[in-house]
Amino acid sequence: MFAPLPTPHEMAGWDRLSARDFGIMPEMLMENASRAALQALFDALGVKAHSPANKRVLLLAGPGNNGGDATALSRHLHDLGHEVLLLHTRPRQDYKNEAAYHLELALKAGVPTRLATDLDARDLGGYDVVVDGLLGTGLSGELRPDMLNLVRLTNDLGRKAFVLALDIPSGLSGFTGRPLPEAVRANLTVTFEAAKIGIAQPEAAPYIGQLDVRPIGIPRALRKAHAPAHVLMTAGLTDLIEKPGPGLHKGTAGHVLIIGGSAGLTGAPMLAAVAAMRAGAGLATIACPAGIADAVKASRPEVMILPLGSGTEWTPNMMAALEPELARFDAAVVGPGLGRAGDTANFLRAWLSAAALPTVYDADALNLLASQKELLKKIGESAIVTPHPGEMARLLDLDIAEVQARRSECCRRLAENTGAVSVLKGAASLVAGANGPQAVSPYCEPNLAVAGSGDVLSGILGRLLAGGLDAYHAACLGILWHGQAGSILARDFPYRGNMPLEIAHVLPQAIKELKGHVQR
C-alpha cells in the first residue's frame, strides 16, 4: 500500500546501519547500486544483455557516493565493450573510502578517465548516453560555480544524448525537490532502495524524467525497524476495495450524507454526492435548507434531498430535525457549499456536539472552524479534514506562503490540533494522522486544479468512510483515486478545460486502472 520515502538523512542511516548491524560493506552497496543502474539503463534503452556493444557513454563522477556509483557503472559498461569516458571532478587523491575503492577498480579494469577540468566542452560531443553522478541527495546549499558549470554542461549534452541521473539529478535538493539554483534534467533517474522525499515533490518533476526505483540490498528487517517518517501512496491501496459480490444491494453499499448548500452555492453538495455514487456508494442524500432544496436537486434523480427548516440559511435548530435521521447514514460530508452566512457557525457547533458519524470536513466547514478554533478538538479521530493551502493558513494562523514552504509540518500540526486525519491538498497532496507516517501522493495533476474538484474528493472520501475504512486509509486511497482521475483527464484534456463533474465521471475507470496497477 505504501513505499518508503526517506529523507537523505534517513537513507544515510540505512546505509550506515547496514554495515554496522549486518556487515554489508558500503563497497558492496555501491556495487549493487551500479549494477541496478546498468540494468535500468539497458531497460530504458531497449538494450539486451548480450547485444553488441555500440554505445558511447560519458560518465561524470563527483567525489561522493554518487560519483562512486558512476565510477562502478563505468567499469561494467567498459567490460561489456561500450566506449566509455569517466570524467572525475576532483584529483584522484580527493576520492575517499568506497568511492576511492571503486575508482581504483575502474583504473585497474582499464576504464579511460580524465579530470573534468582538463577537457574542453567542445571535445565532448557525440555521446549516446551521459551519466550524472556529480552530486547526491545531501546537497543543501547552492551549487558551487564549478558544479553549476558541469550541471549546465550535462544539460547541454542532453539535447542530443540520453541523460541518466543516479539517485537524484544533481542540483536538486533531496529534501525539497527544488533546484539549487539549477539541476540536471534527466531522461531517467534511477534511485536506490527507495525514492527520496525530494523526488516526490512537485518541484522535482521537470528534472526527474522516468523514475526507476531499484533495490540495492538494504535488509528488510532494517527498513522496518527504522521506518521513515514519510511514505508514498501506491496502487496497493486499492486492495482495500474488494470486487462487489453478487449479493450486494444499495443498502449495503454505503449511504453517504452530504451536508451543504446555501444561496448561490447549490452545485457543490451535488458534486460531492455524484462523486460518492461514482465511487460506489449505494445511496447519497443531501441535507440542505428547505428554501434551496429545488436548486440543489437540479433535476438529478439519483441523489436524494433532505430539506431542513423552512428558509434558505442554516440554523442550529436544523440539527434537531436532522438528528433522528442519522441512523440511516454510514458517513457524512460537511461543508460543500455550506456558506458562512447567519447562524451557519452555530449549526456546525450543534453538529459537532451531537453527531457520531465518521465525517469529512471540507470547504466552508473548515473556514467556520478557523473562526472558532475551540471547536477543532471536537472533530475526533474518525474524521478527515481536507484543507487546501488557503484554508490551512486560516486554520493555523499562517499565511499561504508559510504553508507551502512547510507543507509537511502544517499537515502534521493540523492532525495534532484536531485528533483527526489531516489532508493538505495540492500537487503531491499529504495525509497525516496524529501518529504514524505521513503519506505523500505521487500525483501532480493540473487537471484537478479546478473549482469543484475538492467537492468531488470529499464525496470519494465520504464513500470510503461509509464503506468501513478507517480515516487514514480512506484519506490515502481517496487522494490516490482522485489523482488517477486527473491523470486520465489529462489524456483527453492536455491543456486542461475539463469540468469537475468529469472528474467524478471517470472515477470508475480510475479505480479500474489502479486495480490493474496501470503505470502513469
N, C-alpha and C positions, 0 to 999 in steps of 0.2 A: 504493500500500500504506500510505503514511503521509502525514499532513498536518502541516505545520509547526506548532509550538506555542511561539511565542516568549514570553519574559518581556517585561514592559513595557520594560525597558532594550534588549533585542534589537530590539523593534519600533521604538523611537525611533531606533535605529541605522539601520534600513532607511529610515526617513523622511529622516534626515539624509544618508545616502549617496545616496539618490535625487536629492537636489538637488545634492550635491557632484560626484558621478561621472556623472550622467545629465542634469543640467539640468532635472529635473522639479521645479518650484517647489512649495513647501508649499501655496500657494493653490490650485494645480491638484489636488493630492491631496485637499484639503478639499472642493473642488467635486465631485470624483469620489465621495468618501465620502457627501456629501449626496444625490447622485443615486442612489447604490446604496441608501441608506436609504429614499429615496422609493419606489423600485420594490419593495423588500422590504415596506414598509408597505402599499402597494397590493395586493401579492400576498397578504399575510396577511388583509387586509380584503375581498378579492374585488373591488377597485375596478379597473375597466378604465381604460386611458389616456385615453379620451375620454368617460368617464362624467360626468354632470352633477356639478358641484362642490357638495357638500352637507355637508361635514364641518366641524365646529368643532374647531379644533386649538389646544391650548395648548403652547407650547414653552418650556422652562426652560433658559437658556443661562448656564453659568459662564464665567469669563474665559479658560479654557484651550482646547485643541484641540477637546474635546467640545462646548464652548459654540459654537465656530466652526462645527462640523458642524451643530448645531441651528439656528444663525443662517442658514446657507446653505440648509438644508432649509425654513426658514420662507419664504424667498423663492420657492422652487419651488412650494410649496403656495399661496402668495398669488397667484402668477402664473397658477395653474390655476383660481383663483376660489374657493378654500376660505376660510372665515372663520378668520383666524389672529390669535393674540396671542403676541408674543415677549416673555417676561419675562427681562431680563438681571439678573444678581445683583450686578453692580458698576456704578458710573457708567461712562459711555461711554469716558472717558479712560483707564480702567484696562485696556481691551482692547488688546492689542498684536499686532503682526505680522499673520499671516494671519487671526487671529480679528477684529482690528480692520478688516482689509480687507473681510471678508465682512459685518461689521456695517454698514459704510458702504454696501455694495451693497444690503443689505436696506432701509436707510433711504431710499436713492435710489429703490428699487422701490416704496416706499410701504407697507412692512410695518408694521403697528401694533406699537409697542414700549412697554414700561413697565418701570420699575425695580421689581424684585420687592418691595422694602421699602416701596414706595408703595401697595401693594394690601392690602386685607383679604381673607383667605382665603374669606370668605363671598361675595365677588364673583366667585369662580372656578368656580361650578357650571355644569353643562350642557354640558361639553365631551365630544365623542366620543372624542378622542384626546389623550393627554398624552405629550409627548416629553421624555425625560430626557436633557439634555445638561449636567448640572451638573458632574460630575467624571469624570475618565478613569481609566486603568489605573494611573497612577503614584501613586495615593493610598497612603500608608504609615502615617501616624499617624491617630488617631481624628478623626472629623468635628468641625469647629468647631460651636458652638451654632447659628449661622445656617444652615449647610448641613444640620445634623441636622434643623432645623425644616422646611427645604424638602424633604428626603427624606420626612419624615412627611407633609407636605402632598401630595406626589406619591402616596404610598400611600393617603392618604385619598381623593383624587380617583379613584384607580384602582379603587375599589369600584364605580364606575359607568362609568368610561372605560377604553378600551384604552390600555395603557401600553407605549410603545416606548422601550427603552434604547439609546443609541448607544454602541457598542463594549463597554461593560460597565455594568451597573446601578450608579448612583452609591452610594458607601458600601462597595462590595466591594473587597477587595484584589486587584489584578491578579496578585499573586504567589501568594497562598494561597487565594483564593476566599472568605475569611471576611469577614463584615460588621464594620465598624469604627465603632460597635458595631451600627449598623442600616444597612439598604440598601434601595434601591428594589426593589420586587417587580414585575418586568416581565411582560407577556404575550409580548413579543417582544424579543429582544436581537439587534441587527444588529452584528456585529463585523467589522472591516475588515481585509482581506487574509488574516488568519489568526486563529484563536481564540487568545487569550492563555492562558497556563498556568493562571492563576487560575480561568478559566471552566471548565476541565476538572476541577477539584477537586470532590469530593462536597459540600463545604460550600456551594458556589455554586448547586447545583441548585434550591433553593427560590426563588431570585431571578431566574433566567435566563429562565424561560418557554421558548418555542421559540427555538432558536438558529439564526441565519441568517448564514453566513459569505459575505461579498461582496468581490470584488477591487476595488482602487482604483487599480491601475496601477503597483505596485511591480514593477520588471523582474524577470523570472525569473532572469536571469543574476546579479543582485544577491542574490536569495534563496538561490541555490545557492552562491554564493561565501561568503556569511555565514549558513550554515545554523544554526538554533537548536540548543541543547543537548537539547531535548525535541521529540518528535514524537507525534502522535496516531494510534493504530491506526485503520485504515479497512477497509471491506469489500473493498477491493482486495487484501488479503492472501489472500483465497480464490482468487486467480489461481494461487497456489502448488499448488493441488489441481486436477488435471485430471479430467474425467469418465472413469470407468473404461471401458476398451476391451473389446471382445467376447472378447479372448483372455486376459483376466485370470483367474488362479486363486488359490486361497488361499495357495499357496506364494510367490506374487509380490506379494501384498497386504500383506506385513509380518507378522512374528511377534514379539510382544511378550512378554518375560519379566517377570513380577511377582514380586519377592522380598519376602515379608512374611507376616504372620500369626503369632500367638502365642496362648497361652491367654487366652481372654476377648476376643480381638481378631481373630476369624476372618472377619468380614464385610468389613473394609477392603480386603484384596487382591482380593476378588471384585468389589467396586465398581469398582476400577481396571481389572480385566480386562474386565468388561462394558462399561465406557466405551470401552476401546481397541477393542473389536469394534464397538460402536455408532458409533465414529468411523471405521470402515472397515478395521481390521486384519483380516487373513485368519485369524490364529491368535493365541490368547493362552494362556499357560501360567503357572500359579502355582507357584513353588518355596516349599515351607514345611517345617517339621519333620514327620516322618512321623507322629508321635503325634497331630497335629491335622489330618491330611490330610482325613479324612472330614468334619470340621466345616467346613473351608474349602470343600470341594467343594460342600456344601449342595445336592446334587441338581441342579446346573446342568450339563447335558450339553454345552453349547457351550464350556466352559472346561476345559482340561486341567490336571492336577495333577502336579507333580514332587516326590515325597516325598524328604526328605533325612534321613539319620541314622535313629535309632530312637526318640528321646524327643520331648518337647514343647517343648524350648528350643533356641535356636540355639547352635551351637558352631563354632569355627574350622575343624575338620576337615570340616565340611559343604562347605567350598569345594573341597576335593579331589574330592568326588563331583560337584560342580556344574561344575567347570571343563571336563571333557571334553564336556559338553552345550552349551557356549556357542556353538559354531559354528552351531547350529540357529536362533539368535535374531538379530534385527536391531537390537533395542534393549531396554533394561531399565528397570524402575521399581523403586527400592529404598526401602522404608520403610513402606508402608501396613500398619498393624497389627504392625509388626516387634517392638515391645516393647523393653524395656531390661533385661530380667532376665538373670542369669547371665553367660554368655560372649558375649552378642549383640554387644557392642562389639568383641570380638576377631574375630568373624565379619566385621563391617563392615571392619575393618582388613585382613583377608585378601582381601576382595572388592576393595578399593581397590588392593591390591598386585598382583592377578592379572588382573582383568577389563579388557577393552579395548572393551566395547560402549558406544555412546552411551547415557547413563544419566540418568534423572530421580531426584533425591534429594528425598524428601519425608518428612513426619511424623517418626516415631521415628529415622529415619536422621539427620535434622537435629539432633534432641536428643542423639543419641550423638556426632555431630561437635562439638556445642557443648561436650561434656565432654572432647573430645580434639582441641583446636584445631590441633595439629600435623598432623592429617590433612587439614585444609582444602585445603592446597596440592596434595594428591594427586588432587583431584577432576578437574581438567582441563577444557580448553576445549570438549570435545564433550558436556559435561554441562549440566544445568539443575538449579538448586537453587530450591525453592519454599516458602520460609517464610511463615507468617502473622506478624503483628506480635510475638506472644509468642515464637515460635521465633527470629525475627530478633533480638529483645532478648537471648536467650541466646547466640546466635552472636556478637554484637558486644559483649557485656558491658554492655548498657544496660538501662534499664527501658522498659516498653512505652510510657509517655507520651513519652519521648525519641524513640523510633522513630516514633511517629505525628506528632510535631512536625517531624521531619526525614526524612520517608519517602524522598524522592529521594536525599538524601545517604547514607542507610543502604543503599539498594538498590545504589547505585554502589560503596559500600565493600565490600559482600559480594562483588560481582563481582571487585573488585580483589584481595580476600583469597584467592579460590578459583581465579581464572582461568576460572571457569565463567560461564554466563549466570544472572543472579540475577532471580528473580521475587519481588516483595513483594506478597502477596495482600491483598485488601480492596477496598473501594469505590475505583474508579479504580486498579486494580492497575497496578504498574510492572514494566517489564522493562529490565534493564541488562546490557550486555556490558562487558568490560574496556575496549573502545574504542567509539566511535560514539555516536549519540544514544540517550537514554533514552526508551523508548516508554511512553505512558500509555493505559490502556484507557478507552474512552468509557462504560463500563458501571458503574453503581452499583446493583446488583440485590439487594434484601433477600432474595429467594427463594433466593439462593445461600448465605446465612448459615445453614447447617445442617450438623450433623456428617455427614461423609462426602462433602461437596461437594469438598473438597480431593483426596480419593482419586479422584473422577471426573476432576478436572482432570489429575491425574498420569497417568491412563490415556489421556486425549486426547494429552497431550504425548508419552507413550511411543509411541503410534501414529504421530504426526507424525515423530518421530525415526526410527522403523522405516521410514517411507516415504521417507527420504533427505534430509529438510530439515535444514539446519544448526540449531544450538541456538537462536540468536537468533530466526530467523524461525519456528521451531517454537513457541517460547515465546509470541511475539506472536500468531500465529494461534490457538494453543490458548486463550489468555486471551480473545481475541475470540469464539471459538466457544462457550466456556463462558459468557461474558456473554450472548450471544444466547439460549442455552438458558434462562438465568434470566429474560430478558425474555419469552420465550414462556410460561414457567410463571406469570409474574405476571398473565397474562390470565385464566387459569383459577383461580389462587390469589391473588387480590389482597391477601388478608390473611395470606399465607404458608400453611404447612401441607403443602407438597409434601415428598416424601421424596427422599433423594439419588439413589436408583435412577431416579426420574422425570427427574432432570437428565440422566442417561445416555440414557434412552429417547427424549428429544426432540432428541438431537444430530443425527440425520439431517434432521429438519425445520429445525433451526437453520442448518445449512450450506446447505440449500436456500434459505432466506430470505436468508442473507447473499450467496449467489451471485446472487440476484436484486436485491441491494442494497436490500432492503426497509427502509424507514425505521422507526426505533423510535418 
